[in-house]
Every structure is written in structure tokens, then in C-alpha cells.
Amino acid sequence: MEVQKTNPLGTEKVSRLLLKFALPSIVAMLVSALYNIVDQIFVGNKVGMLGTAATNVAFPLSTICIATALLFGIGGATNFNLSLGAGKRDSAQKFIGNAITLLVFFGTLLGICVFIFVDPLIRLCGATNDVFPFAHTYTQICAIGFPFLVFSTGFSAIIRADGSPKYSMICMLTGAILNTILDPIFIFACDMGIAGAAWATIIGQIASALVAAFYIFKMKHIRLTRQSFVPSLRMDLRLAALGTSNCLTHLAMMVVQMVTNNVLTFYGAQSQYGGEIPLATAGNIAKVSMIIMAVIIGISQGLQPIISFNYGAKQYHRVRQTYLIAILAGTAISILATLAFLIFPRQIVAMFGSGSETYFQFAQQYCRIYLFCTFLNALQPITSNFFTSIGKAGIGIFLSLTRQTLFLLPLIFFLPMAFGVEGVMFAGPIADFLAAGVTAAVVIPALHKIKKKELLSASL
């Protein structure tokens, strides 16, 4: 097939390709996570525990933006690569145009809705009376940047799929660096407090979106026309189908965070810790675990163009090889993270500002128990994206729901009824273990089937 000869996705060494595509993807995901983490660190040191809790309350709403971005960004990228691998360049062009249209529309819609309904939304996300004024200020300003966050995150996936992972990385890094520079200036030098953190965030997001938008005119494998941006219901449904797995993973994280915030506030108020200490702790630990998950999800997104193209081109040995290398890399990183969580919990929590000894006592215990099975966390997201990348959206969606929705959410709800606020801690490792078991049971037979296709293809 001629397309295989001209596209390095079908010829270049798999390990080199995975590094080439995964590294920028990891940076992009880390940047998305670090926007909130950097704010939380500076706010925690300026405003204190209530400011930290406020950024935690806003975090689920930012997660909705990332989920929306991945729905259309990964959906567009996957369909784009599958079409290119099959030699269907016209379809590839239309998929990208529709993805851009959807990213702009839904990003704007999200920003408007959050700005208008900010008060009930932050209450829903677990804001207590003391945290509410800080959360209101921070969230309403951040809503202005939501359209830019959705576009830059979603279109970065498309840029990687077009064979420009370094440019994708530059898009995200531009905003992150700008945000990090402006945070201390606005928060401390200008004495804007938590509002300064929010303004620094949206300025960074606007910068990333502008850099990403410029790439529309530089795409390597297609040229977009006005017709490309006209919505097609058939293509939009296919975009959503192949982007749903990644989207649901983040939506599930959002729901879990919201439920966790409310459960910790309720049961924390009945304990020696009060409502604010568990709420602030959960936010800090969620942000730390998001760093590791950003690396894992970055690997899973990095394999997408490689697997999609080679599956479309029927090069099954490269499909299987890419998946196995990704799993090994993700597991190694997860093991190192688990060791850090077990050995250095106080140092990790201390990054987000000071607190009472009671606060650090609870936070260390929460970190060690909740993140105990982090070493298993690579299997589910990488495997979920693997199935999505070969066009099996249903399996990808199911696996994306296992940890957060099928296991973690019920455990967070029911365990505290028996064990109080500490019950939330044990929900994490139990859900990790169950999700890994289900994922292994699904992927092992699938790899055997791909191996058979590989052998059959070699014999022809």
C-alpha cells in the first residue's frame, strides 16, 4: 500500500514512534493537570487551606472541559488516522473540520453555562460556607477561559495525529509556562489573591489556543476548506463514538471528585478533622495522582495514531507490539509513583502549603492508603484507548467506566457508612484492583485474536 510507504506510522520503529508521539502527549496532559496544581500551590501558600479547598471545588468543572476536548479531539484524531491508513483522504479532511467546529461550539457553551450558574455548580462540587466565596471568585473567572482550554486541548490531539507531536507540545507548554510566570506576579506582587491565580490561568489558556489555531493552516496530510467545517451528523456521531472512551474517563473522574468532596465534607464534619481538612486533602491528593495519570493517559494517547493507522493498514504485528510496549512503560512509571506515595507522603502534601498537625496526620494517612494500588493504574486507561484506537468503541467505553463508575463511585458512597471518613481512603485501592482484573480478562483474548490475524496476514 502506497500510504504505508509515505507515512512513517507504518514503517518507523514502533518504540521510537511511541516515544515520539507519547512524550508530547504526556506533556500536554501534564500541562492540563499542572494548570490547576500550580494555582493550588501558590494559592495554598498565599490564602491557606480555604484557598486550596476552593481550587479543589473548581477542579471538577475544569475536568468537564478536558472531557469535552477529548471527546472531539481524540474522536477526530482516531477517525483521521483510520481514514489515512485506509487511503481515504477526503474523509480524513472532513473529520478534522467537523472536530474543530464541535470543539469551538461546545467549549463556548461550557464557558457560558459555568459563568452563569457558578453558584449552584460550586455548591454541587462540595463548597462549604467558608470555602464558597473563594470558590465563586476563582471558578467564575476561570469560566472565561473554558472555550480556549477545550480548543487547545482537543486540537492538540489532532496536531499529534497529523504527525506534529512537537508542535502539539509547544501549544500546551506555551500556556503552562505563561501561567507559571504570571501566578506569583498576580497573586503576590499584585496582591490579587485567588483571583490572580484565575486570571493567570485563562491568559495561559488563550495563548495555547492561539498557537494551536495557527496550525490549522499548516497541516501536513490534508488541506482544510470551508466545506470541511460544515457539520455532518454521520461523521459527528463517529467522532463522538471513538472519543467517548476518553471523555467518559474524565467525566467519571469529575463525578467521583464531586461525590468525594461531598462525602468527605459530610463525614469529616462528624469526625475530629472537621469538613475542611478532608476536603483540602482530597484535592491535594487528587492533583498529585493526576500527575501520574497524566503520564499514563499521555502514553495511551501517544499510541492512538500508531495503532489506528497500522490497524487500518492491516499491519497487526505493529498494533500488538505498540500496545505491549505502552503497557510495560506505563506499569514501570506506576510502580515508581506508588513507592513515592508510600515513602514521602508528608513532603508531597507540604507542597500545597502549611496546616495543622491534625491536617498533616490525616493527609499522610489518606495518601498512603488511597494511592496504595497506583502500580495497577496503567492497565485500564491504556487498554481502553487501545480498543478505541482499533475502532472498538464499545469495549473502550466499558473499560473506561470500570474503575471510576462501576467500582470507585459505589465504594466511596457505601464504605463511609461503615467506617466513617476513613472509608473513602480504602475505596481507592479496592477499585484499582478490581478494574485491573476486569481489564486483563478483556484484553488477553483480544490480543490472541490480533495475533491470529497477524499470522493469517503473514501467510497470504
TIPA-207915 format. One record per residue (C-alpha): residue in one letter; x, y, z. Coordinates in nm, 4 decimals. Example, Ala and Ser with C-alpha at 12.3 -4.5 7.8 and 13.67 -1.06 7.14 Angstrom:
residues 2
r=A, x=1.2300, y=-0.4500, z=0.7800
r=S, x=1.3670, y=-0.1060, z=0.7140
***
This chain:
residues 460
r=M, x=0.0000, y=0.0000, z=0.0000
r=E, x=0.1448, y=0.3328, z=-0.1072
r=V, x=0.0271, y=0.5181, z=0.2022
r=Q, x=0.2389, y=0.2897, z=0.4208
r=K, x=0.5487, y=0.3808, z=0.2257
r=T, x=0.4975, y=0.7549, z=0.2661
r=N, x=0.3699, y=0.7664, z=0.6240
r=P, x=0.6237, y=0.6862, z=0.8995
r=L, x=0.3431, y=0.5479, z=1.1179
r=G, x=0.3535, y=0.2369, z=0.9046
r=T, x=0.7306, y=0.1967, z=0.8713
r=E, x=0.9287, y=0.3581, z=1.1533
r=K, x=1.0420, y=0.1527, z=1.4548
r=V, x=0.7487, y=0.1182, z=1.6970
r=S, x=0.9398, y=0.2047, z=2.0164
r=R, x=1.0783, y=0.5207, z=1.8547
r=L, x=0.7334, y=0.6172, z=1.7265
r=L, x=0.5727, y=0.5621, z=2.0655
r=L, x=0.8307, y=0.7838, z=2.2343
r=K, x=0.7905, y=1.0446, z=1.9611
r=F, x=0.4112, y=1.0610, z=1.9999
r=A, x=0.3734, y=0.9787, z=2.3689
r=L, x=0.6197, y=1.2376, z=2.5018
r=P, x=0.4363, y=1.5415, z=2.3606
r=S, x=0.1070, y=1.3822, z=2.4624
r=I, x=0.2369, y=1.3343, z=2.8178
r=V, x=0.3492, y=1.6971, z=2.8267
r=A, x=0.0064, y=1.8072, z=2.7003
r=M, x=-0.1741, y=1.6080, z=2.9700
r=L, x=0.0691, y=1.7213, z=3.2392
r=V, x=0.0134, y=2.0805, z=3.1369
r=S, x=-0.3640, y=2.0346, z=3.1702
r=A, x=-0.3139, y=1.8918, z=3.5192
r=L, x=-0.0474, y=2.1462, z=3.6165
r=Y, x=-0.2691, y=2.4480, z=3.5412
r=N, x=-0.4745, y=2.3659, z=3.8489
r=I, x=-0.1843, y=2.2259, z=4.0523
r=V, x=0.0322, y=2.5373, z=4.0073
r=D, x=-0.2634, y=2.7544, z=4.1057
r=Q, x=-0.3254, y=2.5357, z=4.4095
r=I, x=0.0367, y=2.5533, z=4.5261
r=F, x=0.0558, y=2.9333, z=4.5005
r=V, x=-0.2944, y=2.9854, z=4.6388
r=G, x=-0.2252, y=2.7465, z=4.9270
r=N, x=0.0812, y=2.9443, z=5.0268
r=K, x=-0.0982, y=3.2817, z=4.9937
r=V, x=-0.4575, y=3.2176, z=5.1036
r=G, x=-0.4154, y=2.8981, z=5.3045
r=M, x=-0.6255, y=2.5839, z=5.3379
r=L, x=-0.9524, y=2.7538, z=5.2355
r=G, x=-0.7949, y=2.8688, z=4.9085
r=T, x=-0.6652, y=2.5167, z=4.8472
r=A, x=-1.0133, y=2.3774, z=4.9080
r=A, x=-1.1590, y=2.6369, z=4.6668
r=T, x=-0.9381, y=2.5253, z=4.3770
r=N, x=-1.0376, y=2.1672, z=4.4601
r=V, x=-1.4042, y=2.2641, z=4.4303
r=A, x=-1.3396, y=2.4180, z=4.0864
r=F, x=-1.1419, y=2.1182, z=3.9621
r=P, x=-1.4407, y=1.9027, z=3.8523
r=L, x=-1.5589, y=2.1832, z=3.6225
r=S, x=-1.2171, y=2.2027, z=3.4553
r=T, x=-1.2362, y=1.8253, z=3.4148
r=I, x=-1.5600, y=1.8650, z=3.2166
r=C, x=-1.3661, y=2.0841, z=2.9743
r=I, x=-1.0929, y=1.8225, z=2.9321
r=A, x=-1.3574, y=1.5519, z=2.8824
r=T, x=-1.5267, y=1.7584, z=2.6103
r=A, x=-1.1930, y=1.8315, z=2.4439
r=L, x=-1.1007, y=1.4639, z=2.4334
r=L, x=-1.4464, y=1.3610, z=2.3088
r=F, x=-1.3989, y=1.5546, z=1.9855
r=G, x=-1.0174, y=1.5788, z=1.9795
r=I, x=-0.9423, y=1.2074, z=2.0242
r=G, x=-1.2517, y=1.1174, z=1.8220
r=G, x=-1.1315, y=1.3355, z=1.5367
r=A, x=-0.7719, y=1.2147, z=1.5615
r=T, x=-0.8685, y=0.8454, z=1.5656
r=N, x=-1.1034, y=0.8737, z=1.2681
r=F, x=-0.8427, y=1.0832, z=1.0870
r=N, x=-0.5701, y=0.8193, z=1.1265
r=L, x=-0.8014, y=0.5275, z=1.0459
r=S, x=-0.9082, y=0.7094, z=0.7276
r=L, x=-0.5499, y=0.7904, z=0.6269
r=G, x=-0.4412, y=0.4311, z=0.6914
r=A, x=-0.7203, y=0.3100, z=0.4620
r=G, x=-0.6284, y=0.5698, z=0.1962
r=K, x=-0.9486, y=0.7790, z=0.2429
r=R, x=-0.8041, y=1.1291, z=0.2433
r=D, x=-1.1347, y=1.3114, z=0.1777
r=S, x=-1.2936, y=1.1537, z=0.4847
r=A, x=-0.9883, y=1.2397, z=0.6928
r=Q, x=-1.0222, y=1.6051, z=0.5922
r=K, x=-1.3917, y=1.6191, z=0.6805
r=F, x=-1.3373, y=1.4539, z=1.0197
r=I, x=-1.0852, y=1.7193, z=1.1227
r=G, x=-1.3027, y=2.0095, z=1.0085
r=N, x=-1.6038, y=1.8760, z=1.1999
r=A, x=-1.3918, y=1.8154, z=1.5112
r=I, x=-1.2762, y=2.1793, z=1.5119
r=T, x=-1.6350, y=2.3037, z=1.4735
r=L, x=-1.7535, y=2.0916, z=1.7661
r=L, x=-1.4620, y=2.1945, z=1.9889
r=V, x=-1.5349, y=2.5644, z=1.9371
r=F, x=-1.9117, y=2.5305, z=1.9846
r=F, x=-1.9147, y=2.3144, z=2.2967
r=G, x=-1.6214, y=2.4958, z=2.4556
r=T, x=-1.8079, y=2.8260, z=2.4263
r=L, x=-2.1288, y=2.6682, z=2.5557
r=L, x=-1.9495, y=2.5281, z=2.8612
r=G, x=-1.7902, y=2.8625, z=2.9452
r=I, x=-2.1231, y=3.0469, z=2.9269
r=C, x=-2.3084, y=2.7870, z=3.1375
r=V, x=-2.0467, y=2.7795, z=3.4153
r=F, x=-2.0201, y=3.1604, z=3.4253
r=I, x=-2.3986, y=3.1988, z=3.4629
r=F, x=-2.4664, y=2.9080, z=3.7005
r=V, x=-2.1450, y=2.9266, z=3.9029
r=D, x=-2.3095, y=2.9376, z=4.2487
r=P, x=-2.5187, y=2.6177, z=4.2272
r=L, x=-2.2346, y=2.4397, z=4.0473
r=I, x=-1.9743, y=2.5047, z=4.3165
r=R, x=-2.2270, y=2.4037, z=4.5836
r=L, x=-2.2765, y=2.0818, z=4.3906
r=C, x=-1.8978, y=2.0372, z=4.3855
r=G, x=-1.8836, y=2.0430, z=4.7657
r=A, x=-1.8109, y=2.4049, z=4.8648
r=T, x=-1.8710, y=2.4721, z=5.2342
r=N, x=-1.9818, y=2.8150, z=5.3613
r=D, x=-1.6230, y=2.9139, z=5.4443
r=V, x=-1.4872, y=2.7970, z=5.1083
r=F, x=-1.7740, y=2.9378, z=4.8976
r=P, x=-1.6522, y=3.2995, z=4.8419
r=F, x=-1.3063, y=3.1836, z=4.7321
r=A, x=-1.4523, y=2.9147, z=4.5030
r=H, x=-1.7003, y=3.1618, z=4.3491
r=T, x=-1.4276, y=3.4121, z=4.2576
r=Y, x=-1.1877, y=3.1525, z=4.1203
r=T, x=-1.4440, y=2.9499, z=3.9212
r=Q, x=-1.6290, y=3.2389, z=3.7585
r=I, x=-1.3072, y=3.3934, z=3.6265
r=C, x=-1.1792, y=3.0554, z=3.5062
r=A, x=-1.5032, y=3.0037, z=3.3098
r=I, x=-1.3920, y=3.2794, z=3.0711
r=G, x=-1.1012, y=3.0600, z=2.9650
r=F, x=-1.3012, y=2.7375, z=2.9185
r=P, x=-1.3545, y=2.7799, z=2.5397
r=F, x=-0.9786, y=2.8239, z=2.4933
r=L, x=-0.8984, y=2.5281, z=2.7208
r=V, x=-1.1332, y=2.2979, z=2.5272
r=F, x=-0.9999, y=2.4035, z=2.1879
r=S, x=-0.6284, y=2.3899, z=2.2722
r=T, x=-0.6551, y=2.0501, z=2.4476
r=G, x=-0.8730, y=1.8900, z=2.1796
r=F, x=-0.6879, y=2.0283, z=1.8792
r=S, x=-0.3533, y=1.9232, z=2.0291
r=A, x=-0.4639, y=1.5609, z=1.9839
r=I, x=-0.5364, y=1.6330, z=1.6174
r=I, x=-0.1983, y=1.8014, z=1.5717
r=R, x=-0.0279, y=1.4870, z=1.7091
r=A, x=-0.2347, y=1.2692, z=1.4763
r=D, x=-0.1172, y=1.4810, z=1.1805
r=G, x=0.2415, y=1.3894, z=1.2646
r=S, x=0.3477, y=1.7015, z=1.4548
r=P, x=0.3783, y=1.5916, z=1.8185
r=K, x=0.6434, y=1.8550, z=1.8964
r=Y, x=0.4176, y=2.1367, z=1.7797
r=S, x=0.1387, y=1.9916, z=1.9959
r=M, x=0.3743, y=2.0010, z=2.2928
r=I, x=0.4686, y=2.3633, z=2.2200
r=C, x=0.0993, y=2.4604, z=2.2184
r=M, x=0.0422, y=2.3302, z=2.5676
r=L, x=0.3787, y=2.4385, z=2.7083
r=T, x=0.3242, y=2.7976, z=2.5951
r=G, x=0.0207, y=2.8351, z=2.8188
r=A, x=0.1695, y=2.6432, z=3.1109
r=I, x=0.4888, y=2.8487, z=3.1209
r=L, x=0.2943, y=3.1736, z=3.0929
r=N, x=0.0598, y=3.0646, z=3.3729
r=T, x=0.3515, y=2.9714, z=3.5987
r=I, x=0.5202, y=3.3085, z=3.5399
r=L, x=0.2029, y=3.5125, z=3.5931
r=D, x=0.0796, y=3.3245, z=3.9026
r=P, x=0.3304, y=3.4684, z=4.1537
r=I, x=0.3123, y=3.8111, z=3.9870
r=F, x=-0.0666, y=3.8340, z=4.0102
r=I, x=-0.1096, y=3.6506, z=4.3428
r=F, x=0.1770, y=3.8026, z=4.5421
r=A, x=0.3206, y=4.1095, z=4.3659
r=C, x=-0.0197, y=4.2480, z=4.2622
r=D, x=-0.1851, y=4.1096, z=4.5780
r=M, x=-0.4810, y=3.9739, z=4.3766
r=G, x=-0.5003, y=3.6528, z=4.5791
r=I, x=-0.7091, y=3.3708, z=4.4336
r=A, x=-0.8449, y=3.5974, z=4.1568
r=G, x=-0.4882, y=3.6466, z=4.0341
r=A, x=-0.4460, y=3.2698, z=4.0000
r=A, x=-0.7597, y=3.2514, z=3.7866
r=W, x=-0.6538, y=3.5365, z=3.5560
r=A, x=-0.3083, y=3.3819, z=3.5104
r=T, x=-0.4755, y=3.0554, z=3.4153
r=I, x=-0.7013, y=3.1958, z=3.1448
r=I, x=-0.4239, y=3.4084, z=2.9920
r=G, x=-0.2172, y=3.0916, z=2.9570
r=Q, x=-0.5117, y=2.9065, z=2.8030
r=I, x=-0.5712, y=3.1826, z=2.5475
r=A, x=-0.2037, y=3.1724, z=2.4472
r=S, x=-0.2160, y=2.7944, z=2.3965
r=A, x=-0.5326, y=2.8210, z=2.1876
r=L, x=-0.3817, y=3.0869, z=1.9598
r=V, x=-0.0708, y=2.8771, z=1.8948
r=A, x=-0.2894, y=2.5725, z=1.8232
r=A, x=-0.5193, y=2.7666, z=1.5879
r=F, x=-0.2230, y=2.8729, z=1.3748
r=Y, x=-0.1597, y=2.5040, z=1.2897
r=I, x=-0.4898, y=2.4847, z=1.1011
r=F, x=-0.3070, y=2.6475, z=0.8100
r=K, x=-0.0011, y=2.4174, z=0.8378
r=M, x=-0.1498, y=2.0641, z=0.8397
r=K, x=0.0769, y=1.8085, z=0.6709
r=H, x=-0.1542, y=1.5447, z=0.5255
r=I, x=-0.4703, y=1.7420, z=0.4390
r=R, x=-0.5828, y=2.0906, z=0.3430
r=L, x=-0.8972, y=2.2170, z=0.5147
r=T, x=-1.1608, y=2.4056, z=0.3139
r=R, x=-1.4754, y=2.5884, z=0.4255
r=Q, x=-1.6771, y=2.2768, z=0.3423
r=S, x=-1.4697, y=2.0786, z=0.5902
r=F, x=-1.6191, y=2.2725, z=0.8819
r=V, x=-1.9841, y=2.2168, z=0.7845
r=P, x=-2.1301, y=1.9721, z=1.0406
r=S, x=-2.2161, y=1.6227, z=0.9186
r=L, x=-2.4360, y=1.4247, z=1.1582
r=R, x=-2.2970, y=1.0915, z=1.0375
r=M, x=-1.9371, y=1.1999, z=1.0912
r=D, x=-2.0134, y=1.3768, z=1.4183
r=L, x=-2.1627, y=1.0569, z=1.5564
r=R, x=-1.8498, y=0.8652, z=1.4542
r=L, x=-1.6353, y=1.1328, z=1.6162
r=A, x=-1.8300, y=1.1015, z=1.9381
r=A, x=-1.8233, y=0.7197, z=1.9287
r=L, x=-1.4443, y=0.6958, z=1.9109
r=G, x=-1.3899, y=0.9839, z=2.1534
r=T, x=-1.6376, y=0.8639, z=2.4141
r=S, x=-1.3960, y=0.6336, z=2.5961
r=N, x=-1.1523, y=0.9150, z=2.6805
r=C, x=-1.4389, y=1.1535, z=2.7523
r=L, x=-1.6123, y=0.9168, z=2.9934
r=T, x=-1.2862, y=0.8502, z=3.1772
r=H, x=-1.2627, y=1.2197, z=3.2636
r=L, x=-1.6343, y=1.2636, z=3.3265
r=A, x=-1.6194, y=0.9708, z=3.5666
r=M, x=-1.3240, y=1.1378, z=3.7400
r=M, x=-1.5336, y=1.4538, z=3.7683
r=V, x=-1.8310, y=1.2721, z=3.9204
r=V, x=-1.6061, y=1.0834, z=4.1606
r=Q, x=-1.4382, y=1.4087, z=4.2683
r=M, x=-1.7738, y=1.5769, z=4.3283
r=V, x=-1.9092, y=1.2826, z=4.5279
r=T, x=-1.5820, y=1.2517, z=4.7203
r=N, x=-1.5897, y=1.6220, z=4.8102
r=N, x=-1.9428, y=1.5961, z=4.9455
r=V, x=-1.8866, y=1.2659, z=5.1277
r=L, x=-1.5664, y=1.3931, z=5.2917
r=T, x=-1.7340, y=1.7175, z=5.3958
r=F, x=-2.0319, y=1.5317, z=5.5456
r=Y, x=-1.8427, y=1.2592, z=5.7308
r=G, x=-1.5475, y=1.4858, z=5.8093
r=A, x=-1.7800, y=1.7195, z=5.9987
r=Q, x=-1.8687, y=1.4241, z=6.2224
r=S, x=-1.5021, y=1.3470, z=6.2962
r=Q, x=-1.2132, y=1.5166, z=6.4750
r=Y, x=-1.0942, y=1.6606, z=6.1427
r=G, x=-1.3953, y=1.8752, z=6.0523
r=G, x=-1.5195, y=1.9299, z=5.6973
r=E, x=-1.2392, y=2.1483, z=5.5570
r=I, x=-0.9356, y=1.9251, z=5.6322
r=P, x=-1.0663, y=1.6213, z=5.4376
r=L, x=-1.1892, y=1.8488, z=5.1552
r=A, x=-0.8496, y=2.0175, z=5.1151
r=T, x=-0.6650, y=1.6853, z=5.1478
r=A, x=-0.8737, y=1.5133, z=4.8813
r=G, x=-0.7980, y=1.7978, z=4.6422
r=N, x=-0.4257, y=1.7808, z=4.7047
r=I, x=-0.4098, y=1.4027, z=4.6639
r=A, x=-0.6305, y=1.4140, z=4.3546
r=K, x=-0.3936, y=1.6653, z=4.1938
r=V, x=-0.0888, y=1.4540, z=4.2799
r=S, x=-0.2463, y=1.1387, z=4.1392
r=M, x=-0.3482, y=1.3387, z=3.8312
r=I, x=0.0196, y=1.3953, z=3.7567
r=I, x=0.0748, y=1.0188, z=3.7337
r=M, x=-0.2489, y=0.9654, z=3.5434
r=A, x=-0.1487, y=1.2445, z=3.3056
r=V, x=0.1642, y=1.0456, z=3.2183
r=I, x=-0.0363, y=0.7235, z=3.1753
r=I, x=-0.3095, y=0.8890, z=2.9698
r=G, x=-0.0384, y=1.0625, z=2.7670
r=I, x=0.1082, y=0.7217, z=2.6813
r=S, x=-0.2375, y=0.5924, z=2.5899
r=Q, x=-0.2964, y=0.8914, z=2.3616
r=G, x=0.0506, y=0.8572, z=2.2118
r=L, x=-0.0241, y=0.5042, z=2.0958
r=Q, x=-0.3507, y=0.6118, z=1.9281
r=P, x=-0.2182, y=0.7326, z=1.5888
r=I, x=0.0268, y=0.4402, z=1.5654
r=I, x=-0.2309, y=0.1725, z=1.6424
r=S, x=-0.5127, y=0.3342, z=1.4409
r=F, x=-0.3000, y=0.3748, z=1.1284
r=N, x=-0.1482, y=0.0270, z=1.1410
r=Y, x=-0.4808, y=-0.1406, z=1.2198
r=G, x=-0.6328, y=0.0399, z=0.9211
r=A, x=-0.3333, y=-0.0730, z=0.7113
r=K, x=-0.3649, y=-0.4345, z=0.8460
r=Q, x=-0.0153, y=-0.4328, z=0.9964
r=Y, x=-0.1267, y=-0.6276, z=1.3023
r=H, x=0.2189, y=-0.7093, z=1.4367
r=R, x=0.2844, y=-0.3365, z=1.4830
r=V, x=-0.0518, y=-0.2956, z=1.6589
r=R, x=0.0253, y=-0.5647, z=1.9161
r=Q, x=0.3842, y=-0.4504, z=1.9642
r=T, x=0.2786, y=-0.0903, z=2.0295
r=Y, x=0.0293, y=-0.1951, z=2.2947
r=L, x=0.2734, y=-0.4193, z=2.4813
r=I, x=0.5478, y=-0.1548, z=2.4898
r=A, x=0.2986, y=0.1032, z=2.6177
r=I, x=0.1807, y=-0.1278, z=2.8985
r=L, x=0.5373, y=-0.2005, z=3.0112
r=A, x=0.6282, y=0.1687, z=3.0165
r=G, x=0.3106, y=0.2679, z=3.1987
r=T, x=0.3476, y=-0.0029, z=3.4622
r=A, x=0.7102, y=0.0924, z=3.5340
r=I, x=0.6101, y=0.4545, z=3.5907
r=S, x=0.3164, y=0.3499, z=3.8106
r=I, x=0.5405, y=0.1374, z=4.0334
r=L, x=0.7803, y=0.4282, z=4.0895
r=A, x=0.4865, y=0.6554, z=4.1733
r=T, x=0.3487, y=0.4074, z=4.4267
r=L, x=0.6825, y=0.3960, z=4.6065
r=A, x=0.6920, y=0.7769, z=4.6236
r=F, x=0.3402, y=0.7930, z=4.7697
r=L, x=0.4241, y=0.5361, z=5.0366
r=I, x=0.7628, y=0.6809, z=5.1362
r=F, x=0.7170, y=1.0604, z=5.1026
r=P, x=0.3502, y=1.1433, z=5.1791
r=R, x=0.4222, y=1.4387, z=5.4112
r=Q, x=0.6659, y=1.6002, z=5.1688
r=I, x=0.4127, y=1.5640, z=4.8871
r=V, x=0.1288, y=1.7197, z=5.0856
r=A, x=0.3546, y=2.0000, z=5.2157
r=M, x=0.3963, y=2.1325, z=4.8590
r=F, x=0.0418, y=2.2706, z=4.8811
r=G, x=0.1040, y=2.4904, z=5.1849
r=S, x=0.1077, y=2.4633, z=5.5617
r=G, x=-0.1520, y=2.3325, z=5.8019
r=S, x=-0.2058, y=2.1965, z=6.1496
r=E, x=-0.0521, y=1.8699, z=6.2656
r=T, x=-0.4022, y=1.7190, z=6.2523
r=Y, x=-0.4202, y=1.8165, z=5.8843
r=F, x=-0.0863, y=1.6511, z=5.8049
r=Q, x=-0.1798, y=1.3414, z=6.0051
r=F, x=-0.4968, y=1.2923, z=5.8010
r=A, x=-0.3263, y=1.3805, z=5.4714
r=Q, x=-0.0415, y=1.1310, z=5.5158
r=Q, x=-0.2804, y=0.8508, z=5.6007
r=Y, x=-0.5054, y=0.9409, z=5.3052
r=C, x=-0.2102, y=0.9485, z=5.0634
r=R, x=-0.0688, y=0.6117, z=5.1698
r=I, x=-0.3991, y=0.4226, z=5.1708
r=Y, x=-0.5908, y=0.5807, z=4.8815
r=L, x=-0.2943, y=0.5559, z=4.6405
r=F, x=-0.1687, y=0.2153, z=4.7591
r=C, x=-0.2574, y=0.0333, z=4.4327
r=T, x=-0.1372, y=0.3040, z=4.1945
r=F, x=0.1011, y=0.0444, z=4.0446
r=L, x=-0.2034, y=-0.1140, z=3.8712
r=N, x=-0.3340, y=0.2089, z=3.7205
r=A, x=-0.1647, y=0.1880, z=3.3800
r=L, x=-0.3584, y=-0.1153, z=3.2582
r=Q, x=-0.7107, y=0.0231, z=3.2367
r=P, x=-0.6617, y=0.3600, z=3.0541
r=I, x=-0.4038, y=0.2251, z=2.8073
r=T, x=-0.6182, y=-0.0774, z=2.7244
r=S, x=-0.9327, y=0.1341, z=2.6954
r=N, x=-0.7644, y=0.3624, z=2.4409
r=F, x=-0.6182, y=0.0594, z=2.2623
r=F, x=-0.9695, y=-0.0707, z=2.1864
r=T, x=-1.0885, y=0.2751, z=2.0845
r=S, x=-0.7888, y=0.3116, z=1.8518
r=I, x=-0.8827, y=-0.0055, z=1.6606
r=G, x=-1.2422, y=0.1146, z=1.6224
r=K, x=-1.3958, y=-0.0970, z=1.9020
r=A, x=-1.5541, y=0.1967, z=2.0824
r=G, x=-1.7972, y=-0.0131, z=2.2872
r=I, x=-1.5235, y=-0.2088, z=2.4650
r=G, x=-1.3203, y=0.1074, z=2.5137
r=I, x=-1.6186, y=0.2804, z=2.6735
r=F, x=-1.6879, y=-0.0157, z=2.9031
r=L, x=-1.3280, y=-0.0292, z=3.0253
r=S, x=-1.3150, y=0.3469, z=3.0745
r=L, x=-1.6086, y=0.3135, z=3.3154
r=T, x=-1.4779, y=0.0223, z=3.5221
r=R, x=-1.2611, y=0.1920, z=3.7828
r=Q, x=-1.4374, y=0.5234, z=3.8346
r=T, x=-1.8035, y=0.4405, z=3.7779
r=L, x=-1.8544, y=0.0680, z=3.8355
r=F, x=-1.6239, y=0.0312, z=4.1366
r=L, x=-1.4927, y=0.3550, z=4.2907
r=L, x=-1.8167, y=0.5539, z=4.2985
r=P, x=-2.0231, y=0.2912, z=4.4872
r=L, x=-1.7335, y=0.2223, z=4.7247
r=I, x=-1.6931, y=0.5922, z=4.8087
r=F, x=-2.0639, y=0.6125, z=4.8775
r=F, x=-2.1084, y=0.2967, z=5.0877
r=L, x=-1.7781, y=0.2391, z=5.2740
r=P, x=-1.8018, y=0.5605, z=5.4812
r=M, x=-2.1385, y=0.4394, z=5.6129
r=A, x=-1.9469, y=0.1664, z=5.7961
r=F, x=-1.6033, y=0.3247, z=5.8500
r=G, x=-1.6717, y=0.6998, z=5.8542
r=V, x=-1.4421, y=0.9424, z=5.6717
r=E, x=-1.1633, y=0.6797, z=5.6607
r=G, x=-1.3842, y=0.4630, z=5.4371
r=V, x=-1.3092, y=0.6914, z=5.1413
r=M, x=-0.9390, y=0.6062, z=5.1717
r=F, x=-0.9935, y=0.2313, z=5.1245
r=A, x=-1.2220, y=0.2803, z=4.8240
r=G, x=-0.9229, y=0.3760, z=4.6045
r=P, x=-0.7074, y=0.0610, z=4.6237
r=I, x=-1.0080, y=-0.1740, z=4.6109
r=A, x=-1.1358, y=-0.0055, z=4.2915
r=D, x=-0.7865, y=-0.0125, z=4.1361
r=F, x=-0.7525, y=-0.3866, z=4.1989
r=L, x=-1.0979, y=-0.4757, z=4.0625
r=A, x=-1.0580, y=-0.2594, z=3.7496
r=A, x=-0.7195, y=-0.4155, z=3.6687
r=G, x=-0.8681, y=-0.7644, z=3.6948
r=V, x=-1.1576, y=-0.6871, z=3.4597
r=T, x=-0.9256, y=-0.5186, z=3.2083
r=A, x=-0.6881, y=-0.8148, z=3.1992
r=A, x=-0.9802, y=-1.0525, z=3.1431
r=V, x=-1.0948, y=-0.8474, z=2.8407
r=V, x=-0.7626, y=-0.7662, z=2.6720
r=I, x=-0.5892, y=-1.1070, z=2.6831
r=P, x=-0.8405, y=-1.2764, z=2.4452
r=A, x=-0.8341, y=-0.9680, z=2.2193
r=L, x=-0.4546, y=-0.9867, z=2.1864
r=H, x=-0.4829, y=-1.3545, z=2.0934
r=K, x=-0.7283, y=-1.2639, z=1.8143
r=I, x=-0.4930, y=-0.9964, z=1.6804
r=K, x=-0.2097, y=-1.2495, z=1.6916
r=K, x=-0.4182, y=-1.4852, z=1.4750
r=K, x=-0.4863, y=-1.2035, z=1.2267
r=E, x=-0.1148, y=-1.1320, z=1.2214
r=L, x=-0.0314, y=-1.4940, z=1.1393
r=L, x=-0.3063, y=-1.5119, z=0.8768
r=S, x=-0.1868, y=-1.1902, z=0.7139
r=A, x=0.1735, y=-1.3184, z=0.7045
r=S, x=0.0657, y=-1.6407, z=0.5305
r=L, x=-0.1142, y=-1.4614, z=0.2471
***
